[in-house]
Every structure is written in C-alpha cells, then in structure tokens.
Amino acid sequence: MPGLIQRHNAVAEYSALISTSTSSTYRRNLRNSRDQNYTPASTRAAITNEAADWYEAFCPPLEDIQDVIRRFDADPDFSQDRVFAFLAPIVVFGALFVVAVVAVQPHSFAHRILDDPTTHAGDIMRLAGFLAAGILLSVVTLKCAVWGIAEISTMILATKTKEERNRRERSGAPPSNLVLGGIFM
C-alpha cells in the first residue's frame, strides 16, 4: 500500500509542476514545503489562496488569453471562412427545426394548409417566405457573430499587457495616461 500512495503523490506533484496555471495553490504549497522555515497557512490565508485560484480560473491573465488567440491565429486551418462553413449547416438545421416546431403547434397555419392546400396558396407562400427569411436571418447572424469574435480577438491581441507597459515606462517613454492627463488638466 505505501507504494501506491507514493506513486499517487509523485503523479500529483508531477501534474502540479506541469500545470499551465501560473500560481495554483498546490504549486505554491509545494514550493513553500521545500523551504525549511515554512509554516502552514492560516485559515484566512487559505481562503485568500482559494479565492485567488477561483478568480484565475474564471478570469485568466491577459497574457494567457493572448497566447491562446495567437495559437489560433497562427493555425492556417482556423479561419473565419472555415468556421463559418463548419457552423452554417448546423445553424440552417436549427432554423429549419425551429420552423418545424412552430408548424406543428395546434393552431398553426400549417394545419390549415394541410387540410386543403389548393385554397391556401397565400398561406403556402407565407410559409415559404417565413422559412427563407428565417434561414437567411440565422445565416447572416452567424456571419456577423464570426466576424465580431474575430474583431474582438484582434482587439485582445492589440491590448498591451502589464509587462509591456512596465517595459515601456522603464525605457523612458511616458505612459499614455500621463500624456492624455496633461492635455485635459
């Protein structure tokens, strides 16, 4: 049994060391346990560490988000056209499904059409128009969403990180808020 526990501890330590999280609680505790003068964290510190980990899980650092977006941007197979081509059939199917769900309602005009299709030519035209408009609107909405996500990712890549701003300040260039603050004072 001790071999199993040791193996589990080794796996847990290895997985913590290869974690992509920059400051997970386990990694901090592992680093601190190697120090000789380490004292266990108080309850308040443990809660603070837990809250910091949850915050990092839901709001990852800007650098991590930029790395992920750069990976997608560098991939030649991941483009707006390919994403749209992949999602368009799913969206068209969803639009047709919504129209079908509306059509099978008890008081839908589809029931009148099925009773006597020869006398309800206007209802058939209205159904065809509703179907075409629904599909067109859903495809246009998808295209706008794909374009919007691409623009937002470009804006995120253009955002300067704290490290870049600090490097610029150390080089002697004034920060942008100082320049704009001087204009409006």
C-alpha positions as CSV (number, residue, x, y, z in Angstrom):
1,M,0.0,0.0,0.0
2,P,2.8,2.6,0.6
3,G,4.0,2.1,-2.9
4,L,0.5,3.1,-4.2
5,I,0.4,6.2,-2.0
6,Q,3.9,7.2,-3.1
7,R,3.0,6.7,-6.7
8,H,-0.1,8.9,-6.2
9,N,2.0,11.6,-4.6
10,A,4.5,11.5,-7.4
11,V,1.8,11.8,-10.0
12,A,0.1,14.6,-8.1
13,E,3.4,16.5,-7.8
14,Y,4.3,16.0,-11.4
15,S,0.9,17.1,-12.7
16,A,1.2,20.2,-10.5
17,L,4.6,21.0,-11.9
18,I,3.4,20.8,-15.5
19,S,0.2,22.8,-14.8
20,T,-0.3,25.8,-17.0
21,S,-1.7,27.8,-14.1
22,T,0.9,30.3,-13.1
23,S,0.1,30.3,-9.4
24,S,-2.1,27.4,-8.3
25,T,-2.4,26.7,-4.6
26,Y,-0.9,23.3,-4.9
27,R,2.2,24.7,-6.7
28,R,2.6,27.4,-4.1
29,N,2.3,24.9,-1.2
30,L,4.7,22.6,-2.9
31,R,7.2,25.4,-3.4
32,N,6.8,26.5,0.2
33,S,7.1,23.0,1.6
34,R,10.6,22.8,0.2
35,D,11.6,25.8,2.3
36,Q,12.9,24.8,5.7
37,N,11.2,27.7,7.5
38,Y,7.7,27.1,6.0
39,T,4.7,27.4,8.3
40,P,1.3,26.2,7.2
41,A,-1.1,28.9,6.0
42,S,-3.7,30.3,8.4
43,T,-7.3,29.8,7.6
44,R,-7.6,33.4,6.3
45,A,-4.6,32.8,4.0
46,A,-6.0,29.5,2.8
47,I,-9.3,31.2,2.0
48,T,-7.4,34.0,0.2
49,N,-5.4,31.4,-1.9
50,E,-8.7,29.6,-2.7
51,A,-10.3,32.8,-3.8
52,A,-7.3,33.8,-5.9
53,D,-7.4,30.3,-7.6
54,W,-11.1,30.7,-8.4
55,Y,-10.5,34.2,-9.8
56,E,-7.7,32.9,-12.0
57,A,-9.9,30.0,-13.2
58,F,-12.7,32.4,-14.3
59,C,-10.6,35.4,-15.3
60,P,-7.3,34.1,-16.7
61,P,-4.5,36.6,-17.1
62,L,-4.4,38.6,-20.3
63,E,-1.1,37.0,-21.3
64,D,-2.7,33.5,-21.3
65,I,-5.7,34.6,-23.3
66,Q,-3.4,36.3,-25.8
67,D,-1.3,33.1,-26.1
68,V,-4.4,31.1,-26.9
69,I,-5.6,33.6,-29.5
70,R,-2.1,33.7,-31.1
71,R,-2.1,29.9,-31.4
72,F,-5.5,30.0,-33.2
73,D,-4.3,32.9,-35.3
74,A,-1.1,31.0,-36.4
75,D,-3.2,28.0,-37.4
76,P,-3.8,28.2,-41.2
77,D,-6.7,25.8,-40.9
78,F,-8.6,28.0,-38.5
79,S,-10.1,30.9,-40.4
80,Q,-13.3,32.8,-40.5
81,D,-14.4,31.1,-43.7
82,R,-13.8,27.6,-42.3
83,V,-15.5,28.3,-39.1
84,F,-18.5,29.7,-41.0
85,A,-18.5,26.8,-43.4
86,F,-18.5,24.4,-40.4
87,L,-21.2,26.2,-38.4
88,A,-23.6,27.2,-41.3
89,P,-25.2,23.7,-41.8
90,I,-25.8,23.4,-38.1
91,V,-27.4,26.9,-38.0
92,V,-29.6,26.1,-41.1
93,F,-30.7,22.8,-39.4
94,G,-31.5,24.7,-36.3
95,A,-33.6,27.3,-38.2
96,L,-35.5,24.5,-40.0
97,F,-36.0,22.8,-36.7
98,V,-37.5,26.0,-35.2
99,V,-39.8,26.4,-38.2
100,A,-40.9,22.8,-37.8
101,V,-41.6,23.2,-34.1
102,V,-43.7,26.3,-34.9
103,A,-45.5,24.5,-37.7
104,V,-46.7,21.5,-35.5
105,Q,-48.4,23.8,-32.9
106,P,-52.1,23.0,-32.7
107,H,-53.3,26.4,-34.1
108,S,-50.6,26.9,-36.6
109,F,-51.3,27.9,-40.2
110,A,-49.6,24.6,-41.3
111,H,-52.7,22.7,-40.2
112,R,-54.9,24.8,-42.4
113,I,-52.6,24.3,-45.3
114,L,-52.6,20.5,-44.8
115,D,-56.4,20.4,-44.7
116,D,-56.9,21.9,-48.1
117,P,-53.6,23.0,-49.9
118,T,-55.4,24.2,-53.1
119,T,-57.3,27.0,-51.4
120,H,-54.5,28.2,-49.1
121,A,-51.9,29.4,-51.7
122,G,-51.3,32.6,-49.8
123,D,-50.5,30.6,-46.6
124,I,-48.1,28.4,-48.6
125,M,-46.3,31.5,-49.9
126,R,-46.2,33.0,-46.4
127,L,-44.7,29.7,-45.1
128,A,-42.1,29.7,-47.8
129,G,-41.2,33.4,-47.1
130,F,-41.1,32.7,-43.4
131,L,-38.8,29.7,-44.0
132,A,-36.5,31.6,-46.3
133,A,-36.3,34.7,-44.1
134,G,-35.6,32.6,-41.0
135,I,-32.7,30.8,-42.7
136,L,-31.3,34.0,-44.2
137,L,-31.5,35.8,-40.9
138,S,-29.8,33.0,-39.0
139,V,-27.0,32.7,-41.5
140,V,-26.4,36.5,-41.5
141,T,-26.4,36.5,-37.7
142,L,-23.9,33.6,-37.7
143,K,-21.6,35.5,-40.2
144,C,-21.8,38.7,-38.0
145,A,-21.0,36.6,-34.9
146,V,-18.0,35.0,-36.5
147,W,-16.8,38.4,-37.7
148,G,-17.4,40.0,-34.3
149,I,-15.5,37.3,-32.5
150,A,-12.6,37.7,-34.9
151,E,-12.5,41.5,-34.3
152,I,-12.7,41.1,-30.5
153,S,-9.8,38.6,-30.7
154,T,-7.8,41.2,-32.7
155,M,-8.5,43.8,-30.1
156,I,-7.4,41.5,-27.3
157,L,-4.1,40.8,-29.2
158,A,-3.6,44.6,-29.6
159,T,-4.0,45.2,-25.9
160,K,-0.8,45.8,-24.0
161,T,-0.1,43.7,-21.0
162,K,1.3,45.0,-17.7
163,E,4.7,43.7,-18.6
164,E,4.8,45.6,-21.9
165,R,3.6,48.8,-20.2
166,N,6.3,48.4,-17.5
167,R,8.9,47.8,-20.1
168,R,7.9,51.0,-21.9
169,E,8.0,53.0,-18.8
170,R,11.4,51.8,-17.9
171,S,12.7,52.7,-21.4
172,G,11.8,56.4,-20.6
173,A,8.6,56.8,-22.7
174,P,5.8,58.4,-20.7
175,P,2.7,56.3,-20.1
176,S,-0.2,57.1,-22.3
177,N,-2.4,58.2,-19.4
178,L,0.2,60.8,-18.4
179,V,0.2,62.4,-21.8
180,L,-3.6,62.5,-22.1
181,G,-3.9,63.6,-18.5
182,G,-1.6,66.6,-19.2
183,I,-3.8,67.7,-22.1
184,F,-7.0,67.8,-20.1
185,M,-5.7,69.5,-17.0
